[in-house]
Amino acid sequence: MTADTPVRAQCAGTRGLAEARPAAPVRAHDEPHLSPDQYKQVFRRHPAGVAVVTLADPRTGLPVGFTATSVISVSAAPPVLAFSIASTSSSWPALARAATVVVNFLGDGQADLSTRFATHGIDRFAGTEHIRLAGGEPVLTGSRTWVHGRVLERIAVGDSHLVTVQAITSDTSAEGGPLVYHDRAYTQLADHYEI
């Protein structure tokens, strides 16, 4: 018998007790839950930064873009961000195949760009100033910050997809404050203050 035998026995005994406990109850599908309208009301009360995600359609090479207020930072090492997109979005078929994207974080004077890229049935790039990166991805001129990244995962969640992106390059040289969306209206931050 070795010195660690009693510890192993004790761990094995503990594991057996844990396995004997009943599992936590699983929510039934008929339990009350927030309606889509109630859920949207929650996030209308939560301000969000505004971005436009752009990419080159892998099949046609044409520029594609849509407004997103769901961009979040996931990890700094490696640098990963995420955003969601409705499965019914006209941009989803191209994004479902794209290897890379640009996330253009809009400044407080770019509400018109956000509105344009959230409008259905128009050519969102008509008259929109932009440059193309080497891979064809559009960068919107005047974006406060932009990040070029490689798509890591596309995860189906409810009626949307969560897309994770590892950052490759960025530009944070533009001045000015961010564009903010709150309660279905655009706003800007007041002067910074410390709490």
N, C-alpha and C positions, 0 to 999 in steps of 0.2 A: 504494500500500500504506500502511495506517495503522500507527501505533505498536503497536496491540494485535493485529495480525494473527498474529504468532508465538504469542501466548498462546492465541488461539482455536485455532490449529492444534494446539498442545500439548494443550489440553483435549479437542479432538476425538480426538486420538490416544489419550489416556488412556481416554476413554469407549469407544473401540473395543476396547481391551484388556480393560476390565471386562466388556464384553458377550461377549467370547470365552471367559471363564472358565466352567467348569461350575457349574450352580446347586447350592445346598446340597441334600443328600438329604432327601427327604420321608419322614416316618415312615409305615411301612406299617400298615394297620389290624390286622394280626395280630401286631405287636410286643408284647412284654409291657407291661402297664400295671397300675396299682393297681386292685384290685377296689373296688366301692362300700364294702364293709366296711372295707377297709384305709384308704381315703380318709377315711371317717368317724372312724376311730381317730386319724388325724392331728389333726383338728379337735377331738376330745374333749380333747386335751391342750393346746388353746389356749383360754384364757379369753376370753369375749366379753361385752360389755354386752348388756342385754336391752331390747328396745323392743316396743311394740305399734303396728302401723300401722292407722290407722282411716280410714274414708271413708264417704261416703253413696252408696249404690247409685244410679247415675244413672237407672235405670228405675223403682225403687220408692221411693227416698228413704230406705229403711231403713238403719240403721247396720250397717256391716261392719267386722270387725277380725280381726287375726291376730298372733301372736307372731313376732318376727323377731330373730335373733341375728346377722344378716348385714349390719347397717347400717354403712356406711362413709362417711367424708368423702371426696369426690372433688375438690372445688375450693373455694377461698375467694372467688375473684373470677372469675366470679360464684359465689355460694354454692350448691354442688350436693352432694347426698348420693345414695347408692344403696343398694338392698337387693335380695335375691333372694326369689322365691316359687316354690314348686313348681307346675308346670302343672296338677297334679291337685288343688290346694287349692280348697276350697269358696269361698274369697274371690277366686280368680282371675277368674271371669267378671265380677264387679263392677269389680275393679281394671283389667281390660282395657279398660273403657269410661270410667273415672273421669278427670276432668281434674285433680283436686286430692286431696291426702291430708294426714293429720296423722301425724307420727311421734312417739309418746309414749315418751320414755326413762324407764324405770321406776327407782324408788328401791329401796333395800335392804329395805324393808318391804313390797314389792309382789309377792312371789313368787306369791301367790294369783292376782293378775291375770294374770301370765304363764301360769300353768297353765290358767286359765279360757280364755284366748284361743288356747291351743294344743290345746284339747280339741275333738274332732269331735262333731257331732251334738247340740249344745246351743245354746240362745240365749245367746250370749256376753255380751249386754248386759243380760240379765235381772238386776236387782239391782245392776248396775254403775253407780256414780255417774259421770256425765259431763255436760258441757255441749255445746251445738252452736254452731259458728261460723256466720256469716251464710250460708255456702254449704251448711250442713247437716252438715259434717264434725264427728264427735264428738272432744272432747278429754277424756281420762280424768282425773277429779278426783284430785289428789295426785301426778300425774306429776312426776318430778324436773325434767324439761325437756321441752318439746315444740316441734316445728317444723311449721308449716303450709307446704305447698309445692305447686308446679305440676308435674305429671308431664311430663317432657321426652321420654323414650324408654322403650320396652318391647322388650327384646332377647331373643329366644329363644336359650337356651344350654343344650344338653343337655336334661335333663328339667325345666328351670326357666326362669324369665324374670328377667332383670336389669332393674330399674326405676330410672331416674335421675329425680331430683326437684330442682327449683330452689326454694330456700327463699324464702318471702315474708315470714313473720313468725315470731317465736318468743317463748317465755317461759322464762326461766332463774331465776325468783325463788324456787323452792322450795329448801329446805335438805335436807341429808342426803346420804348416799353412794349410789352406783349399785348396782343389782342386777347381779350377775355370774353367768354360767352357765359351769360348768367340769366336764367329765367327767360329764355327765348329772345334775348337782346344782347348786342355787343356792348362792351364797356371797356374801360382801361383802368389800370391801377392808379391810385392816388400816389402822392409822394411817399417814398419809403419811410417807415418809422419803426422804431424798436419797441418791443413789448417788455 
